[in-house]
């Protein structure tokens, strides 16, 4: 972009909105030197986060998560399947992330968004490698029947930090998950028990909740010059392109450090700063999640 | 504590590297990169006029097409395309040819572990072969972390599957930086900065920093190899 030097004088003459559109980078930098951001946050402050469990009544587990304006709706549907022969006592999780045209002006109907399969892959990698879910718990009868959990996450409003919101919604949906009661029918098949056939014996009595061990929490940061900006909005992501996503689990293990290119190089000090910010953010998110879960139990 | 590797390598030992440029006749630039049994072929076409939709026309656009060895492109390939695209964008001087698109086509010939690093190295060599304006080169490496916290470099597919975690790391090759490009050093030498980092599996932060260090040390050797294999081209011009 041209005119980087003259823009300082232009700021005083030009209307604020016009300056923001014409020199977005200079506009942001003029805030950064004052350790603030255009939306009033400090550089390392994340946006207000909320999560509501049970947003989809027909799903076995669901959650609606908002980080600032970024909104994610996650829902889990459980189905009984025959486990593959190589892992007879394990269930399976299929994760899909959708970006419908409603979420952003850059997504056109008919053409899938570029980011969607990438976030989807990142989510499955993170959830599987964090050990959030013990796949053995999804087994019903070894070699015969196991659960297939379909986790679908819909992005309703894409305003930056998509992965963070998607991961939080996935974790919240799993913590809300109620495994349906199943019974063996006359042909020896495992089927979901409907309410009227209460006489049959359930196969999985008392195992209706998954134990979530080592919950992963993530924070995306932008690296720009010497600044580190936590939890960027879509506008910030489009102007400053170097993103670093750190995922830590509840025991402080690093589950993922994801930096896909970008013009700014990450030095060890910047990585340590990002990890420290994520540690702090993980505590916040844990509190938000605990609050949402305890809110459900009261109802 | 020593770890026995299946192929008898020491933990820091890389598999034999091979790089050949100009392997394709019609491409504007091409290269094949081999690390042991992993082989990737990369071709560069362009710069072609115009950018794709939703791209900034004030900058040159890089498009990456990843072709797996067999079957159709899935999510994994789409993720690799995105990582490769962002990585290459960061080493190219994108303001030099505004409103153009450069296509980089990556064909996996054989996958025996460290596939993404191998592809990044191949794409980088192909860009040099095409004469694309670059700020510096990039060298990629895969570090694997064993249960005991031991780091091994450049794992084969079997080792990748048996380890608890691995990290793909891309570092800049500082030896060939332009004079003005090499100035932006913030306390640490420029080649210590990470262009790209992709990890899988849980590890402690210290283990990650340790594998960073080991990866960095190994990329110095790879940088030297990359430069040596590109040297004939540089002296011809």
Interface residues (C-beta under 8 A of the other chain):
Chain A: X1 X106 X114 X115 X117 X118 X120 X121 X122 X125 X129 X130 X131 X214 X226 X241 X244 X249 X252 X253 X254 X255 X256 X257 X258 X259 X260 X261 X262 X263 X265 X266 X267 X268 X269 X271 X272 X275
Chain B: X54 X58 X74 X75 X76 X78 X79 X82 X83 X85 X86 X87 X88 X89 X90 X165 X167 X170 X172 X186 X187 X188 X190 X192 X193 X194 X195 X196 X197 X198 X199 X200 X201 X202 X203 X204 X205 X207 X208 X209 X212
